[in-house]
Amino acid sequence: MKKILFPTDFSKASLNAFKYALELAHSCDAEIITLHVYEFPPIDQGADFGIAPYLMETYNILEMSSFENFKGQVPILRAIAAAQGKSDIRISNVLKEGDLVSNILQIIKEENIEYVVMSTKGATGLEAIFLGTVTAKVMIATKAIVLGIPESAVFEPISRIGFATHFKEDEKKALKRVIAIADNFKARVDCIYVKAPGEKVNEVVIADWEHNFKDKVTFNIIENKNIEAAILDFIAANGINMLAMFNHRHGFFESLFHESRTKKMAYHTHIPLMALHDNG
């Protein structure tokens, strides 16, 4: 059985993202592993050794508090599953101490996780990442398929998936995975290719893609000097409710996360973003 990892802090945004995890689990016959991570405050290495017992007591209290909070929140997740009509989905729960990203990556490896579904929050400052630093790090670091759910997302069944492409050969495998996911959702797939004004397209390459994915994908070629704006306009005009992208390292995918280059991307944060890798 496939496995979906759902990291959660039990915030409103996270509980909303859980609806998408349930929908994905239902569509592909998967189980969900929920993960809640807490961190101990750092120890001052220069502190008086005599305060160590008090620190241990504080840590014990924090650990117990985290456990009680986790135990109290689990029924809420099950109630959401019941409300979605998905009480039959197998859900297990894991509580870990330490760094959130490290724990996520470790569980992905240990449990052979195929999908990660997590809520996203915007950040501020020089290193602002509009999808949230944790989600961006996970998307880039793991080979699992990661579905980032913006906190402003309003849940609706996935009916149309957009796949941003450059018609590169290594994107074909990713598109096949998107098609398989779309079939599970009973959704349509739209390939979105944005070319610069006056740029010539390789008709042979496009014909090859159309032949390989005949009757599975609608191909859309858009002329616009601003790739991000063109994709967003297409999303808004065509009812796309999930955007899938292939992760080219140090390429367009990562550029989407940086706020300085994606100010116009902000208004699309109401739809989920699916990140795929070359072996996904």
C-alpha positions as CSV (number, residue, x, y, z in Angstrom):
1,M,0.0,0.0,0.0
2,K,1.2,3.5,-0.8
3,K,2.1,5.8,2.0
4,I,1.4,9.5,2.4
5,L,3.3,11.5,5.0
6,F,1.4,14.4,6.6
7,P,3.5,16.7,8.7
8,T,1.2,18.8,10.9
9,D,1.4,21.5,13.6
10,F,-2.4,21.3,14.1
11,S,-2.9,24.8,12.9
12,K,-5.9,25.9,10.9
13,A,-3.9,25.8,7.7
14,S,-2.6,22.3,8.5
15,L,-6.0,20.9,9.3
16,N,-7.2,22.3,5.9
17,A,-4.3,20.6,4.2
18,F,-5.4,17.3,5.8
19,K,-8.5,17.3,3.6
20,Y,-6.2,17.1,0.5
21,A,-4.2,14.3,2.1
22,L,-7.4,12.4,2.6
23,E,-8.5,13.0,-1.0
24,L,-5.1,11.8,-2.3
25,A,-5.2,8.7,0.0
26,H,-8.7,7.9,-1.2
27,S,-7.8,8.3,-4.9
28,C,-4.7,6.1,-4.8
29,D,-5.6,3.6,-2.1
30,A,-2.9,4.9,0.4
31,E,-2.5,5.1,4.1
32,I,-1.6,8.3,5.9
33,I,1.2,8.8,8.5
34,T,0.7,12.0,10.4
35,L,3.9,13.6,11.9
36,H,4.1,16.2,14.6
37,V,7.6,17.4,15.6
38,Y,8.5,19.5,18.6
39,E,11.9,20.9,19.6
40,F,13.6,21.4,23.0
41,P,15.0,24.8,23.7
42,P,18.8,25.0,23.2
43,I,21.0,24.4,26.2
44,D,23.4,27.3,27.1
45,Q,26.7,25.5,27.1
46,G,28.1,28.1,29.5
47,A,25.3,27.6,32.1
48,D,26.1,26.5,35.6
49,F,26.1,22.7,35.8
50,G,23.9,23.0,38.9
51,I,20.9,24.0,36.8
52,A,21.0,20.8,34.8
53,P,18.4,19.0,36.9
54,Y,16.0,21.9,36.4
55,L,16.6,21.8,32.7
56,M,15.8,18.1,32.6
57,E,12.6,18.8,34.5
58,T,11.7,21.5,32.0
59,Y,12.4,19.1,29.1
60,N,10.3,16.4,30.7
61,I,7.4,18.8,31.1
62,L,7.8,20.0,27.5
63,E,7.9,16.4,26.2
64,M,4.8,15.4,28.2
65,S,3.0,18.6,27.1
66,S,3.8,17.8,23.5
67,F,2.5,14.3,23.9
68,E,-0.7,15.4,25.5
69,N,-1.3,18.0,22.8
70,F,-0.6,15.4,20.1
71,K,-2.9,12.9,21.7
72,G,-5.6,15.5,22.0
73,Q,-5.4,16.6,18.4
74,V,-5.5,13.1,16.8
75,P,-9.3,12.8,17.3
76,I,-9.7,16.0,15.4
77,L,-8.0,14.5,12.4
78,R,-10.3,11.5,12.6
79,A,-13.3,13.7,12.8
80,I,-12.2,15.5,9.6
81,A,-11.8,12.1,7.9
82,A,-15.4,11.2,9.1
83,A,-16.8,14.5,7.8
84,Q,-15.1,13.8,4.4
85,G,-16.6,10.4,4.3
86,K,-13.2,8.8,4.5
87,S,-13.2,7.0,7.9
88,D,-12.0,3.9,6.2
89,I,-8.5,5.4,5.4
90,R,-5.8,3.9,7.6
91,I,-4.2,6.7,9.7
92,S,-1.2,6.2,12.0
93,N,0.4,8.9,14.1
94,V,4.0,9.7,14.9
95,L,5.5,12.2,17.4
96,K,9.1,13.2,17.1
97,E,11.6,15.5,18.8
98,G,14.1,17.5,16.8
99,D,14.4,19.4,13.5
100,L,11.2,19.3,11.4
101,V,12.9,19.0,8.0
102,S,15.4,16.3,9.2
103,N,12.6,14.3,10.7
104,I,10.5,14.5,7.6
105,L,13.3,13.4,5.4
106,Q,14.2,10.5,7.7
107,I,10.7,9.2,7.8
108,I,10.4,9.5,4.0
109,K,13.4,7.2,3.8
110,E,12.5,4.7,6.5
111,E,8.9,4.3,5.5
112,N,9.4,4.5,1.7
113,I,7.0,7.4,1.5
114,E,5.7,8.1,-2.0
115,Y,3.8,11.4,-1.2
116,V,4.2,14.2,1.3
117,V,1.2,16.6,1.8
118,M,1.8,19.6,4.0
119,S,0.5,23.1,4.5
120,T,2.5,26.1,3.6
121,K,2.9,29.6,5.0
122,G,4.5,32.7,3.6
123,A,7.7,34.1,5.1
124,T,9.1,37.6,5.4
125,G,12.5,39.1,5.2
126,L,15.4,38.8,2.8
127,E,15.0,35.0,2.5
128,A,11.3,35.2,2.1
129,I,9.8,32.1,0.3
130,F,6.2,32.5,-0.6
131,L,5.4,28.8,-0.1
132,G,7.1,28.6,3.3
133,T,10.7,27.7,4.0
134,V,10.0,24.3,5.4
135,T,7.9,23.2,2.4
136,A,10.4,24.6,-0.1
137,K,13.3,22.7,1.6
138,V,11.4,19.5,1.6
139,M,10.4,19.9,-2.0
140,I,14.0,20.4,-3.1
141,A,15.6,17.8,-0.8
142,T,13.4,14.7,-1.3
143,K,12.6,12.5,-4.2
144,A,9.0,11.9,-2.9
145,I,6.2,13.8,-4.6
146,V,5.4,16.8,-2.4
147,L,2.0,18.5,-2.4
148,G,2.1,22.0,-0.8
149,I,-1.2,23.3,0.3
150,P,-1.3,27.1,0.7
151,E,-3.0,28.3,3.9
152,S,-5.5,30.2,1.8
153,A,-6.6,27.2,-0.2
154,V,-10.3,26.3,-0.2
155,F,-10.6,22.6,-0.5
156,E,-12.3,21.3,-3.6
157,P,-12.0,18.0,-5.5
158,I,-9.1,18.0,-8.0
159,S,-10.6,18.2,-11.5
160,R,-8.0,19.9,-13.6
161,I,-4.2,19.8,-13.2
162,G,-1.8,22.1,-14.9
163,F,1.7,20.9,-15.7
164,A,4.3,23.6,-16.5
165,T,6.8,22.3,-19.1
166,H,9.7,23.3,-21.3
167,F,9.1,20.1,-23.4
168,K,12.4,18.7,-22.2
169,E,13.0,15.0,-22.5
170,D,13.4,14.4,-18.7
171,E,10.0,15.9,-18.1
172,K,8.1,13.1,-19.9
173,K,8.4,10.7,-16.9
174,A,7.1,13.4,-14.6
175,L,4.2,14.0,-16.9
176,K,3.4,10.3,-16.9
177,R,3.2,10.4,-13.1
178,V,0.9,13.5,-13.3
179,I,-1.3,11.6,-15.7
180,A,-1.5,8.6,-13.4
181,I,-2.4,10.9,-10.4
182,A,-5.0,12.7,-12.6
183,D,-6.6,9.4,-13.6
184,N,-7.0,8.6,-9.9
185,F,-8.7,11.9,-9.4
186,K,-10.6,11.6,-12.6
187,A,-9.1,14.9,-13.6
188,R,-7.9,16.5,-16.8
189,V,-4.2,17.5,-17.5
190,D,-3.1,20.6,-19.2
191,C,0.5,21.1,-20.3
192,I,1.5,24.8,-20.2
193,Y,4.4,26.0,-22.2
194,V,5.3,29.7,-22.2
195,K,7.5,31.0,-24.9
196,A,9.0,34.4,-25.3
197,P,7.5,36.7,-28.0
198,G,9.0,35.8,-31.4
199,E,10.6,32.6,-30.1
200,K,10.4,29.7,-32.5
201,V,9.1,26.4,-31.1
202,N,10.4,23.1,-32.2
203,E,7.4,21.6,-34.0
204,V,8.9,18.2,-34.2
205,V,9.4,18.0,-30.4
206,I,5.9,19.2,-29.7
207,A,4.4,16.8,-32.3
208,D,6.3,14.0,-30.5
209,W,4.8,15.0,-27.1
210,E,1.4,15.2,-28.6
211,H,1.8,11.7,-30.2
212,N,3.1,10.2,-26.9
213,F,0.3,11.6,-24.8
214,K,-2.5,11.5,-27.3
215,D,-5.9,11.7,-25.7
216,K,-4.3,12.1,-22.2
217,V,-3.2,15.8,-22.2
218,T,-4.3,19.1,-23.7
219,F,-1.3,21.1,-24.9
220,N,-1.3,24.9,-24.5
221,I,1.5,27.1,-25.9
222,I,1.4,30.7,-24.6
223,E,3.4,33.7,-25.8
224,N,4.5,35.9,-23.0
225,K,7.8,37.4,-21.8
226,N,6.8,36.7,-18.2
227,I,6.5,33.0,-17.5
228,E,5.1,33.3,-14.0
229,A,2.4,35.8,-15.0
230,A,1.4,33.7,-18.1
231,I,1.0,30.5,-15.9
232,L,-1.1,32.4,-13.4
233,D,-3.3,33.9,-16.0
234,F,-3.9,30.4,-17.5
235,I,-4.7,29.0,-14.1
236,A,-7.2,31.8,-13.4
237,A,-8.9,31.6,-16.8
238,N,-9.1,27.8,-17.0
239,G,-10.1,26.6,-13.6
240,I,-6.9,24.8,-12.8
241,N,-7.0,23.6,-9.2
242,M,-3.6,22.0,-8.9
243,L,-0.3,23.0,-10.5
244,A,2.4,20.3,-11.0
245,M,6.0,21.1,-11.8
246,F,9.2,19.1,-12.4
247,N,12.1,20.1,-10.2
248,H,15.0,21.1,-12.3
249,R,17.8,21.8,-9.8
250,H,18.8,25.5,-9.8
251,G,16.2,26.2,-12.5
252,F,12.8,27.5,-12.9
253,F,11.2,25.4,-10.2
254,E,13.4,26.8,-7.4
255,S,13.0,30.3,-8.8
256,L,9.3,30.1,-8.1
257,F,9.9,30.0,-4.4
258,H,11.8,33.2,-4.1
259,E,9.6,36.2,-3.4
260,S,11.8,38.7,-5.2
261,R,11.0,36.9,-8.5
262,T,7.5,35.9,-7.8
263,K,5.6,38.9,-6.5
264,K,3.0,38.2,-9.2
265,M,2.8,34.6,-8.1
266,A,1.2,35.5,-4.8
267,Y,-2.4,35.5,-6.1
268,H,-2.1,31.8,-7.1
269,T,-1.5,30.6,-3.6
270,H,-5.0,29.4,-3.3
271,I,-4.2,26.3,-5.3
272,P,-1.9,23.3,-4.4
273,L,1.5,23.0,-5.9
274,M,2.8,19.5,-6.7
275,A,6.6,19.1,-7.0
276,L,8.0,16.1,-8.8
277,H,11.6,14.8,-9.3
278,D,13.4,12.9,-12.0
279,N,12.8,9.5,-10.3
280,G,9.3,10.3,-9.0
